[in-house]
Amino acid sequence: MTLRLAALLSAALLPLAACGRGADSRLNLVVVSIDTLRADRLGAYGHDRKTSPFIDSLAARSVLFEQAYSQSPKTAPSHMSLFTGLYPGAHGVENYGESGNVRLSPRVPTLASVLREQGYRTVAHTAGGNVRAELGFDQGFDVFEDRGTEEAIFAHARAAVAEHADAPFFLFVHTYAVHDPYLPPERYRAQFVSPTYGGGVKSTERDLFRAGAKSFADLHREFWENVDRDAAADLQHVKDLYDASIRWADDLVAGLWQEIEDKGLAERTLFILTSDHGEEFLEHGRFQHDSLYQEVLHVPLIYRLPEDRGIPPRRVREVVSQIDFLPTALDLLGIAPPPLIQGRSLASLMRGVAPADALVWSEWPRSQQHALRLERWKYIRRTATQPAQEELYDLLDDPGETRDLAAAQPAVRERVLKRVAKLETACAGVRRTYGPGGEAALDAEARKRLEALGYLGGGE
């Protein structure tokens, strides 16, 4: 028997062998990504408002990473890093632009493709936008739906749990419930928005359409055009709407978990909650998520494991990255990761074994922005203009990134730049190995949804 034939037979038998172990021994995987959710607006991460009662209760029974950071401030590159364990510069997928849209190379293994090879049923229900099949997010999924209201997405997810309860499955759920413009249902607005607010921000679809909005893309523009950056009441109103949106998302997630419990799957399911990036509220002079500061990169990362897996609930303080997501999930499921990934498993860290200090490399390639966190230092570089703009912060003494030390710490800057060069070289090498993925289509339906979210001319 040739080595190639032996390898093919081995790969073919893996799903059968897994099934032979019995369904009870194989965990399901459910991953929920709440788009644009910054960690510090959850009670479990220190927020003093009741935005997340269910997520907080889940976190108390889970492993919570206090310092998890995203690989990008944008939806597509960040989520693709989750799915592949690769940096954005390595997988090459970015948010849609007017041109130059590239889908993931079919040669890149994804979390879904690895699990499908192991006999898992793979299902995704996403809110579309920049998490669309055309960008390669469907690779490895048996079912990939990228449209529908937020309630419909979670209804489909609950139905998927019921449908696949008798065999191992991977379910990915993605929602824009927290994404701007913040338009939560009235029952959630009433819990957070001050009834005495008298500013000019239009914050219901009815008021925005009355003000002249003619499409959902107009809702986004009209919302932000009425926000006065110098008015404290407007800033608080925007934060209130954001918090109300989180409360909405919290109930959506709670309903999904209830379905898992109702089907008797809670102790057979690894349930992970996270986000692709956070949001800015003028900490550095901007709204939304167009920078690489901590408020944008700091995301929640919560792993709820069955009680018999030997990993008790705990809070992990060490710095971790979202590229660690794929190898960690596979490790916890007892599955080997693909050979060429840039992340590391956090399973040993969950068990209390601290690894070497981690770095965090985050990118927004389309905008030519990059950031490296190395030990206590945070370096940010923007090369869209010449000369390049550089910033350096000491996060230990200045966690809010208010004092730029790039000029005052030349030795640190040079040390960080050497690591940056190595990372960029490594990413380029991975991308060459996998090859191009081809053009990603941008049809009228995709454009409409993207403009409604503030992209393709619908931004600030």
Secondary structure, 3 states (H helix, E strand, C coil): CCHHHHHHHHHHHHHHHHHHCCHHHCCEEEEEEECCCCHHHCHHHCCCCCCCHHHHHHHHCCEEEEEEECCCCCHHHHHHHHHHCCCHHHHCCCCCCCCCCECCCCCCCCHHHHHHHCCCEEEEECCECCECHHHCCCCCCCEEECCCCHHHHHHHHHHHHHHCCCCCEEEEEEECCCCCCCCCCHHHHHHHCCCCCCCCCCCCHHHHHHCCCCCHHHHHHHHHHCCCCCCHHHHHHHHHHHHHHHHHHHHHHHHHHHHHHHCCCHHHEEEEEECCCCCEECCCCCEECCCCCHHHHEECEEEECCHHHCCCCEEEEEEEEHHHHHHHHHHHCCCCCCCCCCCCCCHHHHCCCCCCCCEEEEEEHHHCEEEEEECCEEEEEECCCCCCEEEEEECCCCCCCCCCCCCCCHHHHHHHHHHHHHHHHHHHHHHHHHCCCCECCCCHHHHHHHHHCCCCCCCC
